[in-house]
Amino acid sequence: MGALFTWITGSRFALAVGKWAAIALAISLFLLSLRRSGERAGRLAERLENQEKVNEIQRKMLEATARRLRNRDELAKRLLDGQF
């Protein structure tokens, strides 16, 4: 049994198979890493897009607040001037 194990581990065929197996494993791990990075980038892009929408809505709300009427007198003045 010991001689068979030594022959298998020391043979050129076993070394070539081991080398190709290691290369295949490294490539598959690299591809999985790329996939995961792509998914993460997609989630970050979606989060950025949502944040930009929220910021735009908040900016519009602030602009509307800046243009609002302060009191009843301003409302009456706008109604009388026909600007409302």
C-alpha positions as CSV (number, residue, x, y, z in Angstrom):
1,M,0.0,0.0,0.0
2,G,2.8,2.4,0.9
3,A,4.6,1.8,-2.4
4,L,1.4,2.5,-4.4
5,F,0.8,5.8,-2.5
6,T,4.4,6.8,-3.1
7,W,4.1,6.0,-6.8
8,I,0.8,7.9,-7.2
9,T,2.0,11.0,-5.4
10,G,5.4,11.0,-7.1
11,S,4.3,10.2,-10.6
12,R,4.2,12.9,-13.3
13,F,0.6,12.1,-14.1
14,A,-0.4,12.8,-10.5
15,L,1.6,16.0,-10.4
16,A,0.0,17.2,-13.7
17,V,-3.5,16.4,-12.4
18,G,-2.8,18.1,-9.2
19,K,-1.5,21.2,-11.0
20,W,-4.6,21.4,-13.3
21,A,-6.9,20.8,-10.3
22,A,-5.3,23.7,-8.4
23,I,-5.5,26.0,-11.5
24,A,-9.2,25.1,-12.0
25,L,-9.9,25.7,-8.3
26,A,-8.2,29.1,-8.4
27,I,-10.1,30.1,-11.5
28,S,-13.4,29.1,-10.1
29,L,-12.7,31.0,-6.8
30,F,-11.7,34.0,-8.8
31,L,-15.0,33.9,-10.9
32,L,-17.1,33.5,-7.7
33,S,-15.3,36.5,-6.2
34,L,-16.1,38.5,-9.4
35,R,-19.7,37.5,-9.2
36,R,-19.9,38.6,-5.6
37,S,-18.2,41.9,-6.3
38,G,-20.7,42.5,-9.1
39,E,-23.6,41.9,-6.9
40,R,-22.2,44.2,-4.2
41,A,-21.6,46.9,-6.8
42,G,-25.2,46.5,-8.1
43,R,-26.6,46.9,-4.6
44,L,-24.5,50.0,-4.0
45,A,-25.7,51.5,-7.3
46,E,-29.3,50.9,-6.4
47,R,-28.8,52.4,-3.0
48,L,-27.2,55.5,-4.6
49,E,-30.1,55.9,-7.0
50,N,-32.6,55.6,-4.2
51,Q,-30.6,58.2,-2.2
52,E,-30.6,60.6,-5.1
53,K,-34.4,60.3,-5.4
54,V,-34.8,61.0,-1.7
55,N,-32.5,64.0,-1.9
56,E,-34.5,65.4,-4.9
57,I,-37.8,65.0,-3.0
58,Q,-36.4,66.7,0.1
59,R,-35.0,69.5,-2.0
60,K,-38.4,70.1,-3.6
61,M,-40.0,70.1,-0.1
62,L,-37.5,72.7,1.1
63,E,-38.2,74.9,-1.9
64,A,-41.9,74.6,-1.4
65,T,-41.5,75.5,2.3
66,A,-39.4,78.6,1.3
67,R,-42.2,79.8,-1.0
68,R,-45.1,79.2,1.4
69,L,-47.2,82.0,2.8
70,R,-46.2,83.2,6.2
71,N,-49.6,84.4,7.5
72,R,-53.2,85.3,6.6
73,D,-52.2,88.8,5.5
74,E,-49.9,87.4,2.8
75,L,-52.7,85.0,1.7
76,A,-55.2,87.9,1.5
77,K,-52.8,90.1,-0.4
78,R,-52.1,87.3,-3.0
79,L,-55.8,86.6,-3.4
80,L,-56.5,90.3,-3.9
81,D,-53.7,90.7,-6.4
82,G,-54.8,87.6,-8.3
83,Q,-51.4,85.9,-8.0
84,F,-52.6,82.8,-6.2
